[in-house]
Amino acid sequence: MIDLLREGGSYSQEEILAQLNINPSDVDLVKAVDRQLEALEAYGLVEYKGRGWRWTG
């Protein structure tokens, strides 16, 4: 996920899940991705801007 975000651009949660080959109906994995994004945001490495997540670190 970090490599994807560091490529640049903004990614929606759906795009991130697709790139990681995670089925959106897999609730546990989706929650895990959410927690990782929130942790990265807490460290100031990513931010959510309207349409999606982007790397800031």
PDBQT receptor file of N, H, CA, C and O in Angstrom, charges set to zero:
ATOM      1  N   MET A   1       0.826  -1.177   0.000  1.00  0.00    +0.000 N 
ATOM      2  CA  MET A   1       0.000   0.000   0.000  1.00  0.00    +0.000 C 
ATOM      3  C   MET A   1       0.876   1.248   0.000  1.00  0.00    +0.000 C 
ATOM      4  O   MET A   1       0.581   2.210  -0.710  1.00  0.00    +0.000 OA
ATOM      5  N   ILE A   2       1.937   1.244   0.779  1.00  0.00    +0.000 N 
ATOM      6  H   ILE A   2       2.177   0.464   1.356  1.00  0.00    +0.000 HD
ATOM      7  CA  ILE A   2       2.813   2.413   0.833  1.00  0.00    +0.000 C 
ATOM      8  C   ILE A   2       3.431   2.667  -0.531  1.00  0.00    +0.000 C 
ATOM      9  O   ILE A   2       3.490   3.813  -0.976  1.00  0.00    +0.000 OA
ATOM     10  N   ASP A   3       3.893   1.616  -1.204  1.00  0.00    +0.000 N 
ATOM     11  H   ASP A   3       3.845   0.685  -0.842  1.00  0.00    +0.000 HD
ATOM     12  CA  ASP A   3       4.465   1.794  -2.543  1.00  0.00    +0.000 C 
ATOM     13  C   ASP A   3       3.452   2.413  -3.497  1.00  0.00    +0.000 C 
ATOM     14  O   ASP A   3       3.789   3.300  -4.281  1.00  0.00    +0.000 OA
ATOM     15  N   LEU A   4       2.226   1.946  -3.427  1.00  0.00    +0.000 N 
ATOM     16  H   LEU A   4       1.953   1.225  -2.790  1.00  0.00    +0.000 HD
ATOM     17  CA  LEU A   4       1.161   2.487  -4.280  1.00  0.00    +0.000 C 
ATOM     18  C   LEU A   4       0.967   3.973  -4.016  1.00  0.00    +0.000 C 
ATOM     19  O   LEU A   4       0.954   4.777  -4.948  1.00  0.00    +0.000 OA
ATOM     20  N   LEU A   5       0.818   4.337  -2.750  1.00  0.00    +0.000 N 
ATOM     21  H   LEU A   5       0.829   3.684  -1.993  1.00  0.00    +0.000 HD
ATOM     22  CA  LEU A   5       0.570   5.736  -2.405  1.00  0.00    +0.000 C 
ATOM     23  C   LEU A   5       1.756   6.628  -2.752  1.00  0.00    +0.000 C 
ATOM     24  O   LEU A   5       1.576   7.783  -3.136  1.00  0.00    +0.000 OA
ATOM     25  N   ARG A   6       2.958   6.100  -2.618  1.00  0.00    +0.000 N 
ATOM     26  H   ARG A   6       3.105   5.161  -2.306  1.00  0.00    +0.000 HD
ATOM     27  CA  ARG A   6       4.155   6.897  -2.903  1.00  0.00    +0.000 C 
ATOM     28  C   ARG A   6       4.340   7.154  -4.397  1.00  0.00    +0.000 C 
ATOM     29  O   ARG A   6       5.103   8.041  -4.778  1.00  0.00    +0.000 OA
ATOM     30  N   GLU A   7       3.658   6.397  -5.240  1.00  0.00    +0.000 N 
ATOM     31  H   GLU A   7       3.037   5.676  -4.931  1.00  0.00    +0.000 HD
ATOM     32  CA  GLU A   7       3.740   6.621  -6.685  1.00  0.00    +0.000 C 
ATOM     33  C   GLU A   7       3.189   7.983  -7.073  1.00  0.00    +0.000 C 
ATOM     34  O   GLU A   7       3.495   8.508  -8.144  1.00  0.00    +0.000 OA
ATOM     35  N   GLY A   8       2.383   8.544  -6.200  1.00  0.00    +0.000 N 
ATOM     36  H   GLY A   8       2.135   8.117  -5.330  1.00  0.00    +0.000 HD
ATOM     37  CA  GLY A   8       1.782   9.843  -6.493  1.00  0.00    +0.000 C 
ATOM     38  C   GLY A   8       0.326   9.697  -6.875  1.00  0.00    +0.000 C 
ATOM     39  O   GLY A   8      -0.155   8.601  -7.165  1.00  0.00    +0.000 OA
ATOM     40  N   GLY A   9      -0.351  10.801  -6.870  1.00  0.00    +0.000 N 
ATOM     41  H   GLY A   9       0.039  11.691  -6.634  1.00  0.00    +0.000 HD
ATOM     42  CA  GLY A   9      -1.764  10.783  -7.195  1.00  0.00    +0.000 C 
ATOM     43  C   GLY A   9      -2.604  10.539  -5.968  1.00  0.00    +0.000 C 
ATOM     44  O   GLY A   9      -2.102  10.441  -4.849  1.00  0.00    +0.000 OA
ATOM     45  N   SER A  10      -3.881  10.443  -6.203  1.00  0.00    +0.000 N 
ATOM     46  H   SER A  10      -4.289  10.523  -7.113  1.00  0.00    +0.000 HD
ATOM     47  CA  SER A  10      -4.853  10.253  -5.146  1.00  0.00    +0.000 C 
ATOM     48  C   SER A  10      -5.615   8.968  -5.439  1.00  0.00    +0.000 C 
ATOM     49  O   SER A  10      -6.005   8.715  -6.579  1.00  0.00    +0.000 OA
ATOM     50  N   TYR A  11      -5.825   8.160  -4.407  1.00  0.00    +0.000 N 
ATOM     51  H   TYR A  11      -5.509   8.366  -3.481  1.00  0.00    +0.000 HD
ATOM     52  CA  TYR A  11      -6.469   6.866  -4.591  1.00  0.00    +0.000 C 
ATOM     53  C   TYR A  11      -7.654   6.726  -3.654  1.00  0.00    +0.000 C 
ATOM     54  O   TYR A  11      -7.540   6.962  -2.451  1.00  0.00    +0.000 OA
ATOM     55  N   SER A  12      -8.791   6.340  -4.213  1.00  0.00    +0.000 N 
ATOM     56  H   SER A  12      -8.884   6.149  -5.190  1.00  0.00    +0.000 HD
ATOM     57  CA  SER A  12      -9.959   6.063  -3.384  1.00  0.00    +0.000 C 
ATOM     58  C   SER A  12      -9.733   4.731  -2.674  1.00  0.00    +0.000 C 
ATOM     59  O   SER A  12      -8.848   3.958  -3.039  1.00  0.00    +0.000 OA
ATOM     60  N   GLN A  13     -10.541   4.483  -1.666  1.00  0.00    +0.000 N 
ATOM     61  H   GLN A  13     -11.260   5.111  -1.369  1.00  0.00    +0.000 HD
ATOM     62  CA  GLN A  13     -10.413   3.209  -0.964  1.00  0.00    +0.000 C 
ATOM     63  C   GLN A  13     -10.652   2.053  -1.938  1.00  0.00    +0.000 C 
ATOM     64  O   GLN A  13      -9.971   1.030  -1.856  1.00  0.00    +0.000 OA
ATOM     65  N   GLU A  14     -11.588   2.199  -2.839  1.00  0.00    +0.000 N 
ATOM     66  H   GLU A  14     -12.141   3.030  -2.906  1.00  0.00    +0.000 HD
ATOM     67  CA  GLU A  14     -11.879   1.149  -3.809  1.00  0.00    +0.000 C 
ATOM     68  C   GLU A  14     -10.669   0.870  -4.701  1.00  0.00    +0.000 C 
ATOM     69  O   GLU A  14     -10.367  -0.284  -5.004  1.00  0.00    +0.000 OA
ATOM     70  N   GLU A  15      -9.984   1.929  -5.118  1.00  0.00    +0.000 N 
ATOM     71  H   GLU A  15     -10.230   2.867  -4.872  1.00  0.00    +0.000 HD
ATOM     72  CA  GLU A  15      -8.792   1.752  -5.953  1.00  0.00    +0.000 C 
ATOM     73  C   GLU A  15      -7.668   1.078  -5.171  1.00  0.00    +0.000 C 
ATOM     74  O   GLU A  15      -6.958   0.228  -5.709  1.00  0.00    +0.000 OA
ATOM     75  N   ILE A  16      -7.509   1.448  -3.923  1.00  0.00    +0.000 N 
ATOM     76  H   ILE A  16      -8.086   2.138  -3.486  1.00  0.00    +0.000 HD
ATOM     77  CA  ILE A  16      -6.480   0.822  -3.092  1.00  0.00    +0.000 C 
ATOM     78  C   ILE A  16      -6.775  -0.666  -2.926  1.00  0.00    +0.000 C 
ATOM     79  O   ILE A  16      -5.887  -1.504  -3.079  1.00  0.00    +0.000 OA
ATOM     80  N   LEU A  17      -8.024  -0.985  -2.612  1.00  0.00    +0.000 N 
ATOM     81  H   LEU A  17      -8.745  -0.304  -2.487  1.00  0.00    +0.000 HD
ATOM     82  CA  LEU A  17      -8.405  -2.392  -2.455  1.00  0.00    +0.000 C 
ATOM     83  C   LEU A  17      -8.163  -3.173  -3.743  1.00  0.00    +0.000 C 
ATOM     84  O   LEU A  17      -7.663  -4.297  -3.699  1.00  0.00    +0.000 OA
ATOM     85  N   ALA A  18      -8.509  -2.597  -4.875  1.00  0.00    +0.000 N 
ATOM     86  H   ALA A  18      -8.916  -1.685  -4.912  1.00  0.00    +0.000 HD
ATOM     87  CA  ALA A  18      -8.308  -3.275  -6.158  1.00  0.00    +0.000 C 
ATOM     88  C   ALA A  18      -6.828  -3.522  -6.418  1.00  0.00    +0.000 C 
ATOM     89  O   ALA A  18      -6.449  -4.606  -6.861  1.00  0.00    +0.000 OA
ATOM     90  N   GLN A  19      -5.987  -2.524  -6.144  1.00  0.00    +0.000 N 
ATOM     91  H   GLN A  19      -6.294  -1.643  -5.784  1.00  0.00    +0.000 HD
ATOM     92  CA  GLN A  19      -4.547  -2.677  -6.369  1.00  0.00    +0.000 C 
ATOM     93  C   GLN A  19      -3.941  -3.734  -5.445  1.00  0.00    +0.000 C 
ATOM     94  O   GLN A  19      -2.958  -4.386  -5.798  1.00  0.00    +0.000 OA
ATOM     95  N   LEU A  20      -4.527  -3.897  -4.272  1.00  0.00    +0.000 N 
ATOM     96  H   LEU A  20      -5.325  -3.367  -3.984  1.00  0.00    +0.000 HD
ATOM     97  CA  LEU A  20      -4.038  -4.895  -3.315  1.00  0.00    +0.000 C 
ATOM     98  C   LEU A  20      -4.734  -6.251  -3.484  1.00  0.00    +0.000 C 
ATOM     99  O   LEU A  20      -4.504  -7.176  -2.705  1.00  0.00    +0.000 OA
ATOM    100  N   ASN A  21      -5.582  -6.356  -4.505  1.00  0.00    +0.000 N 
ATOM    101  H   ASN A  21      -5.769  -5.605  -5.137  1.00  0.00    +0.000 HD
ATOM    102  CA  ASN A  21      -6.345  -7.585  -4.767  1.00  0.00    +0.000 C 
ATOM    103  C   ASN A  21      -7.162  -8.024  -3.551  1.00  0.00    +0.000 C 
ATOM    104  O   ASN A  21      -7.197  -9.204  -3.203  1.00  0.00    +0.000 OA
ATOM    105  N   ILE A  22      -7.814  -7.057  -2.916  1.00  0.00    +0.000 N 
ATOM    106  H   ILE A  22      -7.786  -6.098  -3.198  1.00  0.00    +0.000 HD
ATOM    107  CA  ILE A  22      -8.672  -7.343  -1.769  1.00  0.00    +0.000 C 
ATOM    108  C   ILE A  22     -10.119  -7.201  -2.201  1.00  0.00    +0.000 C 
ATOM    109  O   ILE A  22     -10.515  -6.184  -2.771  1.00  0.00    +0.000 OA
ATOM    110  N   ASN A  23     -10.891  -8.218  -1.927  1.00  0.00    +0.000 N 
ATOM    111  H   ASN A  23     -10.569  -9.044  -1.464  1.00  0.00    +0.000 HD
ATOM    112  CA  ASN A  23     -12.310  -8.202  -2.246  1.00  0.00    +0.000 C 
ATOM    113  C   ASN A  23     -13.012  -7.255  -1.276  1.00  0.00    +0.000 C 
ATOM    114  O   ASN A  23     -12.894  -7.431  -0.064  1.00  0.00    +0.000 OA
ATOM    115  N   PRO A  24     -13.735  -6.260  -1.776  1.00  0.00    +0.000 N 
ATOM    116  CA  PRO A  24     -14.424  -5.308  -0.902  1.00  0.00    +0.000 C 
ATOM    117  C   PRO A  24     -15.418  -5.951   0.067  1.00  0.00    +0.000 C 
ATOM    118  O   PRO A  24     -15.795  -5.329   1.061  1.00  0.00    +0.000 OA
ATOM    119  N   SER A  25     -15.841  -7.164  -0.203  1.00  0.00    +0.000 N 
ATOM    120  H   SER A  25     -15.535  -7.669  -1.011  1.00  0.00    +0.000 HD
ATOM    121  CA  SER A  25     -16.771  -7.840   0.697  1.00  0.00    +0.000 C 
ATOM    122  C   SER A  25     -16.054  -8.553   1.849  1.00  0.00    +0.000 C 
ATOM    123  O   SER A  25     -16.703  -9.082   2.751  1.00  0.00    +0.000 OA
ATOM    124  N   ASP A  26     -14.721  -8.568   1.820  1.00  0.00    +0.000 N 
ATOM    125  H   ASP A  26     -14.193  -8.138   1.087  1.00  0.00    +0.000 HD
ATOM    126  CA  ASP A  26     -13.947  -9.163   2.914  1.00  0.00    +0.000 C 
ATOM    127  C   ASP A  26     -13.796  -8.115   4.021  1.00  0.00    +0.000 C 
ATOM    128  O   ASP A  26     -12.838  -7.341   4.040  1.00  0.00    +0.000 OA
ATOM    129  N   VAL A  27     -14.751  -8.110   4.926  1.00  0.00    +0.000 N 
ATOM    130  H   VAL A  27     -15.529  -8.738   4.911  1.00  0.00    +0.000 HD
ATOM    131  CA  VAL A  27     -14.866  -7.063   5.932  1.00  0.00    +0.000 C 
ATOM    132  C   VAL A  27     -13.598  -6.937   6.775  1.00  0.00    +0.000 C 
ATOM    133  O   VAL A  27     -13.159  -5.823   7.061  1.00  0.00    +0.000 OA
ATOM    134  N   ASP A  28     -13.011  -8.053   7.171  1.00  0.00    +0.000 N 
ATOM    135  H   ASP A  28     -13.368  -8.958   6.939  1.00  0.00    +0.000 HD
ATOM    136  CA  ASP A  28     -11.820  -8.004   8.022  1.00  0.00    +0.000 C 
ATOM    137  C   ASP A  28     -10.643  -7.338   7.322  1.00  0.00    +0.000 C 
ATOM    138  O   ASP A  28      -9.942  -6.526   7.926  1.00  0.00    +0.000 OA
ATOM    139  N   LEU A  29     -10.420  -7.671   6.065  1.00  0.00    +0.000 N 
ATOM    140  H   LEU A  29     -10.989  -8.331   5.574  1.00  0.00    +0.000 HD
ATOM    141  CA  LEU A  29      -9.306  -7.055   5.326  1.00  0.00    +0.000 C 
ATOM    142  C   LEU A  29      -9.566  -5.577   5.048  1.00  0.00    +0.000 C 
ATOM    143  O   LEU A  29      -8.645  -4.763   5.103  1.00  0.00    +0.000 OA
ATOM    144  N   VAL A  30     -10.806  -5.232   4.752  1.00  0.00    +0.000 N 
ATOM    145  H   VAL A  30     -11.554  -5.894   4.707  1.00  0.00    +0.000 HD
ATOM    146  CA  VAL A  30     -11.145  -3.827   4.509  1.00  0.00    +0.000 C 
ATOM    147  C   VAL A  30     -10.909  -3.010   5.776  1.00  0.00    +0.000 C 
ATOM    148  O   VAL A  30     -10.377  -1.901   5.717  1.00  0.00    +0.000 OA
ATOM    149  N   LYS A  31     -11.307  -3.561   6.919  1.00  0.00    +0.000 N 
ATOM    150  H   LYS A  31     -11.739  -4.462   6.966  1.00  0.00    +0.000 HD
ATOM    151  CA  LYS A  31     -11.063  -2.878   8.193  1.00  0.00    +0.000 C 
ATOM    152  C   LYS A  31      -9.571  -2.729   8.460  1.00  0.00    +0.000 C 
ATOM    153  O   LYS A  31      -9.132  -1.701   8.977  1.00  0.00    +0.000 OA
ATOM    154  N   ALA A  32      -8.789  -3.751   8.111  1.00  0.00    +0.000 N 
ATOM    155  H   ALA A  32      -9.146  -4.586   7.691  1.00  0.00    +0.000 HD
ATOM    156  CA  ALA A  32      -7.344  -3.688   8.313  1.00  0.00    +0.000 C 
ATOM    157  C   ALA A  32      -6.722  -2.580   7.466  1.00  0.00    +0.000 C 
ATOM    158  O   ALA A  32      -5.845  -1.856   7.937  1.00  0.00    +0.000 OA
ATOM    159  N   VAL A  33      -7.170  -2.448   6.226  1.00  0.00    +0.000 N 
ATOM    160  H   VAL A  33      -7.882  -3.036   5.844  1.00  0.00    +0.000 HD
ATOM    161  CA  VAL A  33      -6.679  -1.384   5.354  1.00  0.00    +0.000 C 
ATOM    162  C   VAL A  33      -7.059  -0.022   5.933  1.00  0.00    +0.000 C 
ATOM    163  O   VAL A  33      -6.246   0.902   5.940  1.00  0.00    +0.000 OA
ATOM    164  N   ASP A  34      -8.284   0.098   6.413  1.00  0.00    +0.000 N 
ATOM    165  H   ASP A  34      -8.944  -0.653   6.407  1.00  0.00    +0.000 HD
ATOM    166  CA  ASP A  34      -8.726   1.354   7.034  1.00  0.00    +0.000 C 
ATOM    167  C   ASP A  34      -7.840   1.722   8.220  1.00  0.00    +0.000 C 
ATOM    168  O   ASP A  34      -7.430   2.874   8.364  1.00  0.00    +0.000 OA
ATOM    169  N   ARG A  35      -7.549   0.743   9.062  1.00  0.00    +0.000 N 
ATOM    170  H   ARG A  35      -7.882  -0.193   8.945  1.00  0.00    +0.000 HD
ATOM    171  CA  ARG A  35      -6.698   1.008  10.229  1.00  0.00    +0.000 C 
ATOM    172  C   ARG A  35      -5.298   1.424   9.811  1.00  0.00    +0.000 C 
ATOM    173  O   ARG A  35      -4.707   2.312  10.424  1.00  0.00    +0.000 OA
ATOM    174  N   GLN A  36      -4.764   0.794   8.778  1.00  0.00    +0.000 N 
ATOM    175  H   GLN A  36      -5.245   0.072   8.280  1.00  0.00    +0.000 HD
ATOM    176  CA  GLN A  36      -3.430   1.168   8.297  1.00  0.00    +0.000 C 
ATOM    177  C   GLN A  36      -3.423   2.592   7.749  1.00  0.00    +0.000 C 
ATOM    178  O   GLN A  36      -2.494   3.357   8.011  1.00  0.00    +0.000 OA
ATOM    179  N   LEU A  37      -4.450   2.945   6.994  1.00  0.00    +0.000 N 
ATOM    180  H   LEU A  37      -5.205   2.324   6.781  1.00  0.00    +0.000 HD
ATOM    181  CA  LEU A  37      -4.532   4.304   6.458  1.00  0.00    +0.000 C 
ATOM    182  C   LEU A  37      -4.654   5.323   7.585  1.00  0.00    +0.000 C 
ATOM    183  O   LEU A  37      -4.027   6.381   7.537  1.00  0.00    +0.000 OA
ATOM    184  N   GLU A  38      -5.453   5.010   8.591  1.00  0.00    +0.000 N 
ATOM    185  H   GLU A  38      -5.962   4.150   8.630  1.00  0.00    +0.000 HD
ATOM    186  CA  GLU A  38      -5.605   5.918   9.727  1.00  0.00    +0.000 C 
ATOM    187  C   GLU A  38      -4.296   6.072  10.494  1.00  0.00    +0.000 C 
ATOM    188  O   GLU A  38      -3.966   7.167  10.950  1.00  0.00    +0.000 OA
ATOM    189  N   ALA A  39      -3.549   4.976  10.636  1.00  0.00    +0.000 N 
ATOM    190  H   ALA A  39      -3.817   4.087  10.265  1.00  0.00    +0.000 HD
ATOM    191  CA  ALA A  39      -2.256   5.049  11.324  1.00  0.00    +0.000 C 
ATOM    192  C   ALA A  39      -1.271   5.892  10.519  1.00  0.00    +0.000 C 
ATOM    193  O   ALA A  39      -0.549   6.708  11.091  1.00  0.00    +0.000 OA
ATOM    194  N   LEU A  40      -1.234   5.706   9.211  1.00  0.00    +0.000 N 
ATOM    195  H   LEU A  40      -1.821   5.043   8.747  1.00  0.00    +0.000 HD
ATOM    196  CA  LEU A  40      -0.351   6.510   8.355  1.00  0.00    +0.000 C 
ATOM    197  C   LEU A  40      -0.745   7.982   8.414  1.00  0.00    +0.000 C 
ATOM    198  O   LEU A  40       0.115   8.862   8.393  1.00  0.00    +0.000 OA
ATOM    199  N   GLU A  41      -2.044   8.244   8.488  1.00  0.00    +0.000 N 
ATOM    200  H   GLU A  41      -2.743   7.529   8.504  1.00  0.00    +0.000 HD
ATOM    201  CA  GLU A  41      -2.517   9.620   8.592  1.00  0.00    +0.000 C 
ATOM    202  C   GLU A  41      -2.096  10.229   9.930  1.00  0.00    +0.000 C 
ATOM    203  O   GLU A  41      -1.700  11.393   9.984  1.00  0.00    +0.000 OA
ATOM    204  N   ALA A  42      -2.180   9.453  11.002  1.00  0.00    +0.000 N 
ATOM    205  H   ALA A  42      -2.502   8.507  10.959  1.00  0.00    +0.000 HD
ATOM    206  CA  ALA A  42      -1.789   9.936  12.329  1.00  0.00    +0.000 C 
ATOM    207  C   ALA A  42      -0.312  10.328  12.363  1.00  0.00    +0.000 C 
ATOM    208  O   ALA A  42       0.073  11.242  13.092  1.00  0.00    +0.000 OA
ATOM    209  N   TYR A  43       0.507   9.644  11.580  1.00  0.00    +0.000 N 
ATOM    210  H   TYR A  43       0.194   8.902  10.987  1.00  0.00    +0.000 HD
ATOM    211  CA  TYR A  43       1.934   9.959  11.498  1.00  0.00    +0.000 C 
ATOM    212  C   TYR A  43       2.236  11.056  10.479  1.00  0.00    +0.000 C 
ATOM    213  O   TYR A  43       3.390  11.450  10.311  1.00  0.00    +0.000 OA
ATOM    214  N   GLY A  44       1.202  11.546   9.802  1.00  0.00    +0.000 N 
ATOM    215  H   GLY A  44       0.265  11.226   9.938  1.00  0.00    +0.000 HD
ATOM    216  CA  GLY A  44       1.395  12.611   8.834  1.00  0.00    +0.000 C 
ATOM    217  C   GLY A  44       1.970  12.152   7.506  1.00  0.00    +0.000 C 
ATOM    218  O   GLY A  44       2.523  12.953   6.754  1.00  0.00    +0.000 OA
ATOM    219  N   LEU A  45       1.839  10.859   7.216  1.00  0.00    +0.000 N 
ATOM    220  H   LEU A  45       1.389  10.208   7.828  1.00  0.00    +0.000 HD
ATOM    221  CA  LEU A  45       2.403  10.329   5.972  1.00  0.00    +0.000 C 
ATOM    222  C   LEU A  45       1.416  10.329   4.816  1.00  0.00    +0.000 C 
ATOM    223  O   LEU A  45       1.815  10.390   3.653  1.00  0.00    +0.000 OA
ATOM    224  N   VAL A  46       0.127  10.261   5.135  1.00  0.00    +0.000 N 
ATOM    225  H   VAL A  46      -0.197  10.212   6.080  1.00  0.00    +0.000 HD
ATOM    226  CA  VAL A  46      -0.911  10.324   4.105  1.00  0.00    +0.000 C 
ATOM    227  C   VAL A  46      -1.996  11.277   4.573  1.00  0.00    +0.000 C 
ATOM    228  O   VAL A  46      -2.118  11.586   5.759  1.00  0.00    +0.000 OA
ATOM    229  N   GLU A  47      -2.777  11.733   3.607  1.00  0.00    +0.000 N 
ATOM    230  H   GLU A  47      -2.677  11.482   2.644  1.00  0.00    +0.000 HD
ATOM    231  CA  GLU A  47      -3.928  12.554   3.954  1.00  0.00    +0.000 C 
ATOM    232  C   GLU A  47      -5.071  12.209   3.017  1.00  0.00    +0.000 C 
ATOM    233  O   GLU A  47      -4.867  11.767   1.887  1.00  0.00    +0.000 OA
ATOM    234  N   TYR A  48      -6.273  12.423   3.519  1.00  0.00    +0.000 N 
ATOM    235  H   TYR A  48      -6.439  12.782   4.437  1.00  0.00    +0.000 HD
ATOM    236  CA  TYR A  48      -7.462  12.194   2.711  1.00  0.00    +0.000 C 
ATOM    237  C   TYR A  48      -7.947  13.537   2.204  1.00  0.00    +0.000 C 
ATOM    238  O   TYR A  48      -8.267  14.432   2.986  1.00  0.00    +0.000 OA
ATOM    239  N   LYS A  49      -7.997  13.668   0.904  1.00  0.00    +0.000 N 
ATOM    240  H   LYS A  49      -7.737  12.941   0.268  1.00  0.00    +0.000 HD
ATOM    241  CA  LYS A  49      -8.450  14.908   0.272  1.00  0.00    +0.000 C 
ATOM    242  C   LYS A  49      -9.624  14.597  -0.643  1.00  0.00    +0.000 C 
ATOM    243  O   LYS A  49      -9.435  14.087  -1.748  1.00  0.00    +0.000 OA
ATOM    244  N   GLY A  50     -10.818  14.896  -0.196  1.00  0.00    +0.000 N 
ATOM    245  H   GLY A  50     -10.971  15.310   0.701  1.00  0.00    +0.000 HD
ATOM    246  CA  GLY A  50     -12.025  14.784  -1.016  1.00  0.00    +0.000 C 
ATOM    247  C   GLY A  50     -12.226  13.503  -1.776  1.00  0.00    +0.000 C 
ATOM    248  O   GLY A  50     -13.161  12.755  -1.491  1.00  0.00    +0.000 OA
ATOM    249  N   ARG A  51     -11.379  13.234  -2.727  1.00  0.00    +0.000 N 
ATOM    250  H   ARG A  51     -10.620  13.842  -2.959  1.00  0.00    +0.000 HD
ATOM    251  CA  ARG A  51     -11.574  12.076  -3.598  1.00  0.00    +0.000 C 
ATOM    252  C   ARG A  51     -10.772  10.849  -3.194  1.00  0.00    +0.000 C 
ATOM    253  O   ARG A  51     -11.052   9.745  -3.662  1.00  0.00    +0.000 OA
ATOM    254  N   GLY A  52      -9.782  11.028  -2.332  1.00  0.00    +0.000 N 
ATOM    255  H   GLY A  52      -9.555  11.925  -1.951  1.00  0.00    +0.000 HD
ATOM    256  CA  GLY A  52      -9.005   9.852  -1.975  1.00  0.00    +0.000 C 
ATOM    257  C   GLY A  52      -7.791  10.158  -1.124  1.00  0.00    +0.000 C 
ATOM    258  O   GLY A  52      -7.560  11.289  -0.696  1.00  0.00    +0.000 OA
ATOM    259  N   TRP A  53      -7.037   9.121  -0.899  1.00  0.00    +0.000 N 
ATOM    260  H   TRP A  53      -7.225   8.202  -1.247  1.00  0.00    +0.000 HD
ATOM    261  CA  TRP A  53      -5.833   9.184  -0.091  1.00  0.00    +0.000 C 
ATOM    262  C   TRP A  53      -4.638   9.526  -0.951  1.00  0.00    +0.000 C 
ATOM    263  O   TRP A  53      -4.529   9.080  -2.093  1.00  0.00    +0.000 OA
ATOM    264  N   ARG A  54      -3.725  10.339  -0.383  1.00  0.00    +0.000 N 
ATOM    265  H   ARG A  54      -3.813  10.701   0.545  1.00  0.00    +0.000 HD
ATOM    266  CA  ARG A  54      -2.492  10.648  -1.115  1.00  0.00    +0.000 C 
ATOM    267  C   ARG A  54      -1.336  10.720  -0.135  1.00  0.00    +0.000 C 
ATOM    268  O   ARG A  54      -1.507  11.061   1.036  1.00  0.00    +0.000 OA
ATOM    269  N   TRP A  55      -0.157  10.393  -0.640  1.00  0.00    +0.000 N 
ATOM    270  H   TRP A  55      -0.018  10.117  -1.591  1.00  0.00    +0.000 HD
ATOM    271  CA  TRP A  55       1.074  10.380   0.149  1.00  0.00    +0.000 C 
ATOM    272  C   TRP A  55       1.532  11.814   0.396  1.00  0.00    +0.000 C 
ATOM    273  O   TRP A  55       1.544  12.632  -0.524  1.00  0.00    +0.000 OA
ATOM    274  N   THR A  56       1.907  12.115   1.629  1.00  0.00    +0.000 N 
ATOM    275  H   THR A  56       1.897  11.450   2.376  1.00  0.00    +0.000 HD
ATOM    276  CA  THR A  56       2.425  13.448   1.958  1.00  0.00    +0.000 C 
ATOM    277  C   THR A  56       3.806  13.371   2.579  1.00  0.00    +0.000 C 
ATOM    278  O   THR A  56       4.522  14.370   2.637  1.00  0.00    +0.000 OA
ATOM    279  N   GLY A  57       4.188  12.171   3.049  1.00  0.00    +0.000 N 
ATOM    280  H   GLY A  57       3.606  11.359   3.002  1.00  0.00    +0.000 HD
ATOM    281  CA  GLY A  57       5.451  11.990   3.749  1.00  0.00    +0.000 C 
ATOM    282  C   GLY A  57       6.586  12.082   2.864  1.00  0.00    +0.000 C 
ATOM    283  O   GLY A  57       7.727  11.951   3.307  1.00  0.00    +0.000 OA
TER     284      GLY A  57
